[in-house]
Amino acid sequence: MWKLATLLSTLLISVSDAFRNPIIPGFNPDPSIIRVKDDYFLVTSTFEFFPGVPVYHSKDLIDWTCIGHALNRPSQLNLRGTAPSGGIFAPTLRYHEASKTFYMITTWFDVISPPDNTTGTPRSMYVSTKDILDEDSWSDPVYVDQWGFDPDLFFDTDGKTYLTTTMGSGFIDPDSGYFAIWITEIDIKTGNSLTESRYFYRSELPINTPRLAEGSHLYKFNGTYYLLTAEAGTEVQHRAMWHRSKSLHGPWESSPYNPFVFNGRNLSQPILSTGHADIVQAPNGDWYTVFLATRPQNPTNSSGVPQLGRETFLAPVTWKDGWPIANGGKDITFEIPGLHNKPRPKVWQDHFWNGEYNGFADRRGG
């Protein structure tokens, strides 16, 4: 029986009172976050990989542990024949306080063929659980009526549930750009729409930016509705944008401090493609945002694609004139001061060895 050689890696890290981005490194795009009491939970996209949609848990927004996957059995997700870059897109994680139930809604693209982008317009689906710590407790999927991808569930204060998704909208608004946001009220027990789908929001960016609105999240703060969108595609012009209204029927006012997160002003930066955000409030009242970003290589590799893909980043949020502002309006960096002021260890070690010839374990020491 052969044995693997013990591998020792040591990384010297200076003690710092700043947290370091990304908080969840390596292929963790489209993060969505919630807090329930003192616990934070976060999910990300998985595309053609199974199991789908990892569920991460944290107590402090810095240290995250994967506690399972929301889509972990074939009855929930059968990816046979799904092409690369197809599969699970942009999950949203939400908690329904009245029923003490967690919901994860996402879109399964069973047909997609880049680079021609030959796709079938999908229906989104959600699964639910009352015990998010038990991976096996997630339900089988419930499919919604409204077409589209990047779905969001919004539980209004009057007990109604709304679904927003992204769809091509040129048939109703030639000036909509590539995609726009649509909305419908749904029955959360069945997924059935209770109202007709309605054209909800389109990007105000120039048509060649590109004008594209997706990844929407709805919130309600102090009686005002807030809409957070991902705009301008997923490349270096990617960004997050805020809008607000007193009514779900609009009109929508855009934040004078937009973009919310955007590192595309200087393409030489080590962090680019920031966007597709979600926000959460800590128990002490502070606010934070999670979002995806990439770490491009300079010079680029042969493919020109960041090897670690899109990763999950974090930034503090402050409010000004009723508008959220990420990182004080500054660009996103690797080191961001504050949070819990947790010093990092001077030495990090990983032996990548658990005493068995066919397995690995993560052992860390200072």
N, C-alpha and C positions, 0 to 999 in steps of 0.2 A: 504494500500500500504506500503510495507516494505521499509526500507531505509538501505543503506549500511553505516556502521560506518565509520567515517572519519579516514583515515589512514595517519599518519604523520611519515615521515622518514627524519632524519637529518644526513648528512654525513659531518664530519669535514675534510677539505682538506687544507693542507698548501699551502701558496702562492708560486708559482714556476714559473720560466721563461722557463721551459721545457714543451713541449707538451707531452701528455700521451697517450700511446697505450693501447688497440686498439682504433683507431679513429672512427670506426663503430663497436660496440660490438655486439656479439650474432648472430650466424648463418648468416654471410655475407661473403661467400667464393668466390674465383675466381674474385677478383676485377679488373675492367678495367676502366681507367680514361682518360679524355681529358680536355683540357682547351680551351675555346672559349672567346677571349678577357679577361675579368676579372672574368669570371665564370668557375668554375670547375664542371664537371659532372662525376658521377661514377655509375657503375652498378655491380650487383653481381648475383650469381646463386640462383635459388629457388627450383630446383628439382621438387618434386611432388606437390608443393603448388601453389595455384592460388589466386590472379593474379600473373603473373610471371615477374621476372626481375625488381626489384625496381630501380628507377632512383633517385640518390641522388644529391643534389646541395650544393655547398659551395663557399664562397668568399675567404677563407683563409686556406683551407686544414685541418682545425681543427674542426670547427663546421659544421655539415652536417644535411641537412633536406631532407626527402623523399618527392619528388614532384609528385610522381605517379609511374605507372608501364608501361613498354613498351609493355607487353602482358597482356591486361586487358579485353578482350572479347573472347567468345568462338570461333569466326571466326579466331582468331589468335592462340588460344591454347585451345584444348579440352583434358583435362587430365583424362576423365572418363576411369577407368580401369587401370590407370598407377600405377605401384607398388611403394612402398617406395624405395627411392634412384634412381628411374627413373625420367623422366621428363626433366627439363631444366638444361643443363650443360654449364658452362663456357662461359658466354657472352663476346663479345668484343664490345666496344663502340668507334665509330670513327666519325669524322666530315670531310665532303667533302667540302673544301673551295670554289671551283669553283661554285658549285651548292647551297651552303649554306644549306646543308642537313646533318642531323644526321642519322647515321646508327647503328643499334644494331643487331649483328649476333650471333646466338647461335645454340645449338643442342637440339632437343627434342628426348629423349630416351623413346619411347612409350612401349618398351618391355625390361625389365631388372629384374632379379630375383636373388638378392644376397641371400646367400653367394656363390651360384654356378656360378654367373656371366654369366647367360644365356642371351645373348643380341642379338638384331638384329642390324646390322650395319646401322646407320641412315644417312639421308641427313640433312645437316644444312639448316637454313633459316635465312633471315634477314627482319627486318621491318625498316621503315624510317619515318622521320618527318622533317619539316622545323621549327617547333615550339616545342622544347623539353619541354617547360614549360606547354604545353597543353597535358595532358595525353591522351585525346581522338583523338589527331591528328596522332598517330602512325598508319601506314598503315597495311593492311593485309600482311601476310608473302610471301616472294619470296623465293622459294627453289632453291638451287644450285645443279649442276650436280655432283660435286665431293663428294664422300662419306667421312665419317669420322666425328670426334667430335672435340671440342675445336677449333672452327674456328676463323680465323683472317682475316680482310679486310685491305689491304694495298694499298693506292692510291699513285702511283709512280709520280715522277715529269714530266714524259713524257705523262701523262694522262691515262696510263693503270692502271687497277685494278687487284690485285692478291688476291687469296684466298689460305690460308694454312689451312690444317686440319691434324688431327692425325688418323692414321690407322695402323692396324696390318700389318707388312711388311715382315714377315718370308718367304712368297712365292717368294719374289724377292731377299732378302738378309738374309740368315740364321743367320747371325751375328747381325741382327738389334736389337735383344732384343724383348721386348713385343710390343712396339709401336714406330713408327717413323713419321716424318713430310712429308707431300706431298704438292705440289703446282700446281696451274693452273691459267691462266689468265681468267678472266670472264668479261662478259658484265654486268655492274652494273644495267642496266635497267631490265634485264630479269633473271639474275643469271646463264645464260648459259655459259658453258666453251668455250673459244675461242682457247684453246690449250689442248693437251692431259695432263692428270694428270701425274706429274713427281715426282719420289722419290727425296726428297729434303735434308733431314738431319736425321741422327741417332745419338743417344747419344754415347759419347766416354767413359762413365763410365764402370766399370767392369760389366760383365753380371749378377752377383749375387747381384748388389747394390740395386735394380734391374736396368738394362739398359732400360730406358723408357723415351722417349721424347714426351712431349705434351704441351698444353697451349702456343703455339707459338705466338709471336708478331713480326712483321717486321717493321723496321724503316729505314729512310735514313738520315744520318747526314753528311754534308760536302762531299757529293758525294759517301759515303761509306754506304753499306747496313749492318744493324745490325739485328741479330736474337736473341731474348730473348726466352728461353725455360724453361718449368717446367720439372724437371727430378727426377728420383729415386722414383717415386710413391708418395702417399699422406700421408704416415706415417712419422715417426720421421726422416727418411733420405731425406725427401723432400727438394728441393733446387731450386734456379733459376740460370741459366747459360747464359753467353753472348758469341756470335760468330759474326764474321764480314767478309765481302768479298767485293771486288770491283764489283762483278757481281752476279746476282741471279743464275747463273750457277756454282758459287763457283770458286775455293775451299774456304771452310770456315775455318777461323782461330779462335781458342778458346781463350778466355781471360786468360792471365796468372794470373789474380786476381780472377778467379772463385773459389768457388761459389760466386755468387753475393749476395744472402742472404742464410744463412744456420746456424741454431742453433743446428744441430745434433751432434756436436762434444762432447757436454756434456749433457747427457740426464736427468740430475738432474735440468736443468734450468726450470724456470717457464713459458717460452715461447718455444714451439717446433713446428715442422712441417711447418717451414717457406718456402714459395715458391709461385709459380704461380703469377708472378709479372707483373706490367706494370709501365711505367714511364711517367712523365709530367714535363714540364718546366714552372716555374712561370714567371709572367711579368717582374720581375727584373733580369731574366736570371738564377736563381737558379734552380736546378733539384731535384726532389723527386721521390720516388718509393712507390707504394702501393702493398701489397701482402697479402696473407692469412697466418694465423698462429693459433695455438691452445694454450689454457691455461690449461695444464693438472693438474689434482688434485693430490696432494701428501698428504696422500696416495690416490690411485685411488678409485673411487666409485665402486659399485658392477658390473657395466658393463665394467669398465675400459675405458670408452669413455668420453672425456670432455663434460660436460653438455651443454656448450654454443656453441659447434660445432666449425667450422672454422670461424674466424673473420677477419676483415680488419685492417691491420696495416700500418704504414707509417714510412719512414726513409729518411733522406737527401741523396743526391747523389752528389758525386764529380767525376771529370774526371782525369785520369792519363794515359799518353801515349796513349790517344785516347780511353780509356776504362772506362766505368762507374763503380764506386765503391760505395756500399751502406754503410752508417753509418761509414765511415772511415775504412771499413774492419773489424769492430768489430761486435760482436754478437748483435742481436736485443734485446733491453730492453724496459721496460715500460716507463721510463722517458728518453726522448731524447732532449738535449738542443737546443735552438735556434728557428728557424722559425720566428714567429711574436712576440715572447716573450710576449704572452698574459697571464697575471697572472690569475690563477683560483680562484674562490671565496672561502672564508674561510668556508662558510656554504652553503650547498645545501639542499633545501627542496622540497618535493613533497607531496601534500595533496591527490593526486589520487581521486579528487572529483570535479565534475563540476556542482553540484547543482541538478542533476537529479538522480533518483534512479537506472536507468539502463545504466548509461554511466560513462565514466571516461575522465578526461582531464589532461593534463600535465601543471602544474603551477609551475614555478620555481622562487625563490626569493633569494636574498642575505642576 
